[in-house]
């Protein structure tokens, strides 16, 4: 661990930050509340960023230029030089925020601890904007000191805290941790909205924020942490618990007009101990070791087809050749496996039901879906007949094994163009379905199983199962899940297709599937 710490400290950006801070200590009389932000800009942010992401040479140069620009601002300068310096620093925060965006786009809405790290990196640009506003004396309706404190807020409470909570989640997670993540992620924005528009919102948001921090502190005290880091991490969060009470007292003072805590008190106590007690300790802890991520790169085969599918081959009987690659066929009625192996022998009647909360989005989306002819479900809940055909797709064009497209329509209006294939992961075979979209492809990777003589397909399980959006080389997992149950009732197949977004039900389709008369 000590070797890791030495490597963290003796990285280029860390060395530049130490030198710049040393210059300021030697040649400039320190003003404490300015240094709370400066220490974060010169040391905390660069050290944490270099530990988390791999920067190229240009990105390192821009961040290093930001460190030098911050140092330069402490000396008497013309307005033009001040503008250039704060612009350079703002640019460096944009570079850091872009790292968070890139991390997210390579992974998507999965692993909440990684999303917290992404958000912390992205939040830094807000600190850069408030820093920019302070030095250029931009009037947003706040005093200069409030503008400066807001810049500090986004460097510590947004950047450093969100990333630290994410790294703790790499060690251990439970359901209350997820709730705390949501509150802490929304906290910086909610507090800012409260300060701007409503003292009550400010007090409520600060109260929730404090509760979440106390819960995270309980976790780091009770969870088993790496031996060399546990004292530093626990010390950092215990300090935060102690200082965050001042934020609550400050919010209460703003609401009632009774001054328990004022800005000078916040600077002298809250600011100082957050910088020394939380900032220094937590950066030292992560400098010793960064917990490894649980996320693994996506390696399943993806379709190369984008936009409308223009070239197809001969007709094909079914969506799959043999259902035995997924299940024991004896566990379900023969009609169910026959439907997948000889799909063209069946016709479907669908009843689409949009959830009430989602209907406004569905109404607007139908104007887009009609144009692209994809995911074009009817807005009405009246039963409709879906006609379809299954055609072969060239393997070279698609890039997957034995692709075949199921094109479905309602009264000659295209509804779905879904290209079916399969892939194996370990000893499990997945149904790999691609829906071409403009410049991208949506992939539904479904796990297939049987239960009580019914066939179950879902994207909501372990392994490769999930819903993904593929743009170029990026594979973004979406917070979208589907659940499909197929059963036989007196010679008729009935299917229930249920979909959720962020865990909220938004679409339900009932299918009646009957064999065509020969």
N, C-alpha and C positions, 0 to 999 in steps of 0.2 A: 504493500500500500504506500509506503514512503517513497518507493521508486516511482509509483504512479503520480504521487504528489509533486515530486521534483520535475517530472515530465510536464505536468500541468502548469507549474509556475514558470518553467524555462522555455515555454513556447513563445514564438515571436510577439504576439499581441500582448501577452502577459508581461514580457520584458519591457515593451514600449510603455505600457500603462504604469509600471513601477517607476521607470525613469521619469515619465511626465509628472507623476505625483511627487517624486523626489525634488524635481525642479521647482514645483509650486511651493513645497515646504521650505525650500532654501531661499527663494527669491520673491515670494509673495506672502504677505501677512495673511494667515488663514482667517476666514470668516466662517464659523462652524456650519451654519445652515446651508451655505453654498457647497461646502465639501461633502454633505450628505449625498447630493446628486453626483458630484464630481467623482467620488470614489466608485460609485456604481458605473459611471461612464468609462472611467479609465481602467478599472480592474474587474469588478464583478461581472459586468456584461461580457467583455472579451474573453475572460477565463471560461465562463460557462458555455459560451458559443463555441469556442475551440474544443471543449470537451464533448459537446453534443454532435456537432456536424463537421463534415469534411469540407473545408473552404478551398476554393481554387486561389491562385495567386492574385487575380484581380480583386476578388472579394476581400482577401486579407489586406490588400493595399488600401481599399476604400475604408475599411473599418479602422485601420491604423491612421489614415488621414483624419478620420473623425476624432480619434484620441488626441492627435496633435492640434486639431482645431479647437477642441474643448480647452486644452491647455493655453492656447494662444489668447483665448477670450479673457483671461485674467489680467491681461496687460492693456494699457491704454491704446485704443485703436480707433481708426476712422470708421464711419458707418458702413462704408463699402467692405472693409475687412471683416467687420462684425457679421454682416450679411453673408459673406462667403464662408465664414467659419461655421455659422449655424446651419447654413445650407449643406455644407459638407457633412456635418454631424447627422442632419436629417437623412441625407442620402445613405449614410452608414446604417441607420436604423431600418431603412427600407431594404437594404441588403440582408439584414438579419431576419426581417419579417418574411422575405422571400424564401429563406431557408425553411421557415415554418410551413409556408404554402407548399413548397416542393415535397416536404416530408408527408404532408397530408395527401397530396395528389398521388403519391406512390402507394398509399395504403387505404385511405378512405375512412368511412365511419365505423371503425373497428378499433378496439383497444382504447378505452377511455383514458388510460394513463398516457398513451402516446398523443392523444388529442389535446390533453392538458399541456404537454410540452410544445406541441405545434402552436397552441393559442398563446402561450407565454412568449414565444419568439415573435409572433405576429403583433402582440400587444405593444411591443417595444416601439413600434413606429408612432403610436399615440404619445408616448413619452417624448419622442423626437419632435413631434408637432407642437407640443406644449412648450418644450424648450425653445423652439423656433419662435413661437408667439411671445415668450417672455423677452427675449433679447431684441426683437424687433418692435416691442411695445405695441403689439396688436391688441385692440380693445374688443374683448369678447364679453364685456360686462362684469369682469372680475378684477380685483385689485392685482397688482404685480406679484404680491407674495402668494396669493391663491393660485395664480398661474404657475409660479415656480413650484409650489407644493404639489400641484397636479402632475407636473413633470416627474417629480420624485415618486409620487404615487404609482405611476405607470412603470417606473423602473424597478420598484420593489414589490408592491402588492400585485401587480399584473405580471411582469416578466419573471422576476426571481421566485415569487411564491407559486405561481402556476407551474413553472418548470419543476420546482422542488416537490410539489404535490404529485406531479406526474412521475417523477423518479421514485418517490415512495411507493406509488402504485406498481412499479415494476417489481418491487420486493414482495408486496402482498396486497390483496384486494378483497373487500367484501361489499355487500350491497349498500351499507351506509357510507362507505368510501365514495361510491358513485354519486350519491346524493350530495355529499360534500363537494365533490368536483363540480357539479352543476352550479352550486351556490357560489363557490370561489371563482369559477369561470365568469359568471354573470356579475359578480360583485363590483369590479371596478367601474363597469358601465352603469349599474344601478345606483351606486353611490354618487357618480358624476351627475346622473339625471336628478337625483334627490337634491343635490346641492344647487342645481340649476333651477328646478321647477317646484320642488315641494320639500319642506322640512320633515314632513311626516314620512314621505318616501325615503328620505335620507336616513331617518332614525330606524325605520323598519329594515332597510337594506343593510345598514351597519350592524343591526342586531343579528340578522341571519348570517351575515359574514362572520361575526364573532363566534356564533354557535358552530359554524362549519370549521373554523380554525381550532376551536377547543376540541372538536371531535377528531380532527386530524392529529392534534397533539396527543390525545388519548391513544390513538392508534400507534404513534411512534414510541410511546412509552410502553405499551403492552405487546406490540409485535416484536418478533425476533429480528433485530437489525444486525448488519455486519459489525463485528466486534470493534474494529478500529474507528467506525463512524458513529456508533450509537450515541456516545456522549455528546459529540458535536451536533448531530441532528436533533437530539432531545433538548439540548441546551438552546439551540436556535428557536425551536417552536415554543419552548417554555418562555423564552424572552418575548416572543411574539404575543403569547397569551397575556403577558403582563402589560405590554405596551398598547395592545389593541383596545384595552379598556378606556384609554384616553380618547380614542376615536368615538366611542359610545358617549362618553361624557361631553365631548365637543359637540356631537350631534344633538344631545339633549339640551345643551346650552343654547344652540341655535334655535331649537324649537320653543323653549320656554322663555328665553331672554335672560335667564339667570346664569351668570357666568361661573360655572364650575371650572371650566378649562377654556383658555383662550389660545390664540395662535402662538404667542411666545412660549406658553406652556407646552404646546404640541411640539414646537421646535426643540425646546430644551430637553424634553423627556422622550416623547414618542419618536421623534426623528433621530435623536442621538443613539438610543438603545436599539432601534431597528437597524441602524447602520452598523454599529459595533457588535451588538448581540445577535441579531438575526443574520444580517448580510455577511459579515465576516465568518461566522461559524458555519453557515450553510455552504458557502463557497469552499471553505476549507474541507468540509465533509465530502463534497462532490469531487474536490481535487484529489482526495485519497482514492476514490473509486466511483465509477458510474455504473449503477446496476444494469445488467444486460437486458435488452428488450425481449419480450415474448413474441413479438411479431416475426413471422417468417415470410419471405418473399413469395408472391404468387407464381406458381410454376405450371399451372394447368394450361392446356392448349386453347388458343383463342382464334376466333374466325378473323380472316383478313378482309372480309367483305364489309364495305362501308357504303352508306346510302342505299339506293334501290337496287335490288337484285335483278339484273338484266339478263343474265345467261343461266339457263337451266337445262337439264338433260331429260331423259325419258322418265315416264311415270314410274312410281315405286309403290308397292302395296302398303307398307307400314312405316311407322315412326322409328321402330327398332326392328332388327332382324330376329332377335331371340331374347325374350324377357328373362330367360334363365341366367343371363349374365348379371341381373340385378337381384333376383329373388328365386326362391324355390316355388316353381309354378304350381305345385300341388297345394300351396297354402291359400290360393285364391281361386274363385270360379274360372272356368276355362274362357268364358266370354270376356273377362277382363284382359287376360293376356292376348286373346285373339284381337281385341280392339287395338292394342299397340302394335301387333305384328301385321295386321291387315286393316289398318285405319280407314283406307279408302272404301271399305265395305260398309261403313257406318255414316249416319248423318246426325248432326247435333242441333238441339234447340237450347238456346241460352236465355237466361233471365239475369240481367245485370242490375245490381243494386249498389249505388254509391252511398257511402255514409253521409249523413246530413251535413256534418262539418266540412266535408270535402266537395260537396256539390258545386259551390262557386268556382273552385279550381277546375273541376271536371267540365263545367260549362265553358270556361274560357279555353281549356286545352283542346276541346273538340274541334275548334276552328283550325288549330295547328295539325291535329291528328288526321283530319280529312285531307289536308294538303299533302302530307308526307305518306299517307296510307299505311301507317304503322301504329299499333296500340290504339286503334280507332274504335273504341267501344261505344255503343249507343248511350246517350244520356238518359233515355227513357228506360223504365223497368219492365216494359212489356216484353213477353217472350218473342224471340226472333230466331229464325232458322239460319244457321251458319253453313254455307257451302264451302267445300274445300277440295284441294287436290294436293297430292304429294309427288314431288319431282326430285330426281337426283340432282346433286350439285357437284361440280368438278372439285376434286380433292385439292388440286394445285391452286385453284382460285380461293378456296376456303381455308386450307391449311390444317384441317382436322380429318379424322378418320371417317370414311363413309358418310359424308354429310348428305342430308336430304331435307328439302324445304316443304313445310306444310303451309300452304297459302290459303287463308280463310277469308271469306267475304260474306256480307249481308246485302242481298239484293244488288249484287255486282259491285258493291262498295267495299274496297279492301279494308280488312280489319286487322289481321295479323300476317306477318311474314316471318315465320320462325324456322330457323335452320337447325335441325336436330343432329347431334352426334353423341359420342360417348368418350369417356376417358377413365383410366384406372389410376388410383392413388393407393399405394400399398396393396391391400387385398380387396379394395372396395371399388366398384364401378359406379360412376356418376353419370346421370343424364346431363349432357352439356348442350344447352339451347342458346343460340345466338339470334338476337333481333337487330338487324341492321338499322342504323339511324343516320341522319346526316353527319358525315365526318367522324362517326363513332359507331360503336356496337354495344348493345346491352347484352350481358351474358347472365343467364339463370343456370346455376349449377345445382342440380337437385339430387338429394339423397332419396333412394327408393327403398321401401320396406313394406312389410305386410303386418296386419294386426286384425284379428277377429274376422278373417276372410275378406278384408278390405285391403285395397292398395293405397299406400300413403306416399306422397312425394312432398318434400319440403326443402326449402333453402335455409331453414333455421336449425342447423345442427353443426356438429364439429366437422373438422376436415375442410375440404374445398367448398362445401356447400355455401351458397350465398348468391347475392345479386350484385353484379359488377358492371361498371361503365368503362369501356376501353376506348381511350383517345390516344392515338399514336402508340407509343410504347408504355403509356401509363395505364395501370389497372386500378381503378378506384372502387372500393367496396361501398355499396350504397346501404342506407338504413332501411332497406326495403326487403320484406320477407313474404314468401307465399307458402300456403298450405293447401294441398290438394288431396282429397279423399275420394276414391272411386269404389263403388259397391254395386252389386247386382241385386235387383228386385224383380222377380217374376219375369225374367227374360228381357229386362230393360236395365241399362246401366245408368246410374245416377251419380253425378259428381258434384262436389262442393269445392269451389276454388275461392280461398280467402286470402286477402292481402293486407299487410300492415305497413305503415310508414312511421318510423321512430316509435314502434310498438303500438301505434294507434291504428285501429281498423279503419280502412278507407274504401275497400272494395270487396264485394261478395258476388260471385257468379254461380248460379245453379245450372247445371247441364243435365239434359235428358238425352241419352245417347241410345239410338236404336239401330239395329242392323237393317240395311237396305233389303228390300224385297228383290229376289232374283227371278 
